[in-house]
């Protein structure tokens, strides 16, 4: 499976609250760093986080703006919206995902940007 397809499959897991395919997406020894600083080590922690998060929240939208794949890395620009503990939030972001020889994500880092932009010189 191509890197782009794997990324899309992962985003769909969140949109559909479906953890069943996470073991097909992530390596056993995955290191995942969320955009706000939380870090997860290993597939078991990823699955636990996914299940815990979805008990309190719902991903409303996770749109991919672009994906760039180079060698064994994918860089993804996206827009994210959710409701968590009855509070809505939205932001733009970038993911850098590194794939192992089995075509699974072995390292993932997210970076967040405010969705609302302003023009200070206009």
C-alpha positions as CSV (number, residue, x, y, z in Angstrom):
1,X,0.0,0.0,0.0
2,X,1.3,3.4,-0.9
3,X,2.2,6.0,1.8
4,X,-0.6,8.3,0.6
5,X,-3.2,5.6,1.0
6,X,-2.0,4.7,4.5
7,X,-2.3,8.3,5.6
8,X,-5.8,8.6,4.2
9,X,-6.7,5.3,5.9
10,X,-5.5,6.7,9.2
11,X,-7.5,9.9,8.9
12,X,-10.6,7.8,8.1
13,X,-10.1,5.8,11.3
14,X,-10.6,9.0,13.3
15,X,-13.5,10.2,11.1
16,X,-15.3,6.9,11.5
17,X,-14.2,6.1,15.1
18,X,-12.7,2.8,13.9
19,X,-9.6,1.5,15.6
20,X,-9.7,-1.9,13.7
21,X,-7.1,-0.8,11.1
22,X,-4.6,0.9,13.4
23,X,-2.4,-2.3,13.5
24,X,-2.2,-2.2,9.7
25,X,-1.1,1.4,9.7
26,X,1.4,1.6,12.6
27,X,4.5,-0.4,13.4
28,X,4.6,-2.1,16.8
29,X,7.3,0.3,18.0
30,X,5.7,3.5,16.7
31,X,6.7,6.8,18.3
32,X,3.8,9.4,17.9
33,X,4.1,13.0,19.0
34,X,0.9,15.0,19.0
35,X,1.0,18.7,18.0
36,X,0.4,19.7,21.6
37,X,3.2,17.6,23.1
38,X,1.7,14.3,24.1
39,X,3.9,11.4,23.0
40,X,2.9,7.8,22.6
41,X,5.3,4.8,22.4
42,X,4.1,1.6,20.8
43,X,1.0,0.4,19.0
44,X,-0.6,-0.6,22.3
45,X,-0.5,3.0,23.6
46,X,-1.8,4.3,20.2
47,X,-4.8,2.1,20.4
48,X,-5.5,3.0,24.1
49,X,-5.2,6.7,23.3
50,X,-7.6,6.3,20.3
51,X,-10.2,4.5,22.4
52,X,-9.9,6.9,25.4
53,X,-10.1,10.0,23.2
54,X,-13.1,8.8,21.3
55,X,-15.0,8.2,24.5
56,X,-14.9,12.0,25.1
57,X,-14.6,13.4,21.6
58,X,-15.6,13.2,18.0
59,X,-13.5,14.2,14.9
60,X,-15.9,16.2,12.8
61,X,-13.6,16.9,9.9
62,X,-10.0,16.1,8.9
63,X,-9.3,17.3,5.4
64,X,-6.0,16.6,3.6
65,X,-4.9,19.7,1.7
66,X,-1.8,18.1,0.2
67,X,0.5,15.1,0.7
68,X,4.2,15.1,-0.4
69,X,6.0,11.7,-0.4
70,X,9.8,11.5,-0.6
71,X,11.6,8.2,-0.1
72,X,10.2,6.8,3.1
73,X,8.6,10.0,4.4
74,X,5.2,11.6,3.9
75,X,4.5,15.2,4.7
76,X,0.8,16.0,5.1
77,X,-0.9,19.4,5.3
78,X,-4.4,19.3,6.8
79,X,-7.3,21.0,8.5
80,X,-8.8,19.4,11.6
81,X,-12.1,20.1,13.5
82,X,-13.4,18.2,16.5
83,X,-15.7,18.3,19.6
84,X,-13.9,17.2,22.8
85,X,-15.6,17.4,26.2
86,X,-18.4,19.4,24.5
87,X,-16.0,22.0,23.3
88,X,-15.4,22.7,19.6
89,X,-11.9,23.4,18.2
90,X,-10.3,23.6,14.8
91,X,-6.8,24.2,13.5
92,X,-4.5,23.6,10.6
93,X,-1.6,21.2,10.8
94,X,1.3,19.3,9.3
95,X,2.2,15.7,9.9
96,X,5.6,14.2,9.1
97,X,5.4,10.4,9.0
98,X,8.3,8.1,8.5
99,X,7.6,4.6,7.2
100,X,9.5,1.4,7.9
101,X,10.4,-1.4,5.5
102,X,7.0,-3.0,6.1
103,X,5.2,0.1,4.8
104,X,3.9,1.0,8.3
105,X,4.3,4.3,10.1
106,X,7.2,4.0,12.6
107,X,7.5,7.7,13.6
108,X,5.0,10.5,13.4
109,X,5.2,14.1,14.4
110,X,2.3,16.7,14.2
111,X,2.6,20.4,14.2
112,X,-0.4,22.8,14.7
113,X,-1.2,26.3,13.3
114,X,-4.1,28.5,14.1
115,X,-6.9,28.2,11.5
116,X,-7.9,31.8,11.6
117,X,-5.4,34.0,9.7
118,X,-5.2,37.8,9.8
119,X,-3.3,40.4,7.7
120,X,-1.5,42.8,10.0
121,X,-0.5,45.1,7.1
122,X,-3.9,45.4,5.4
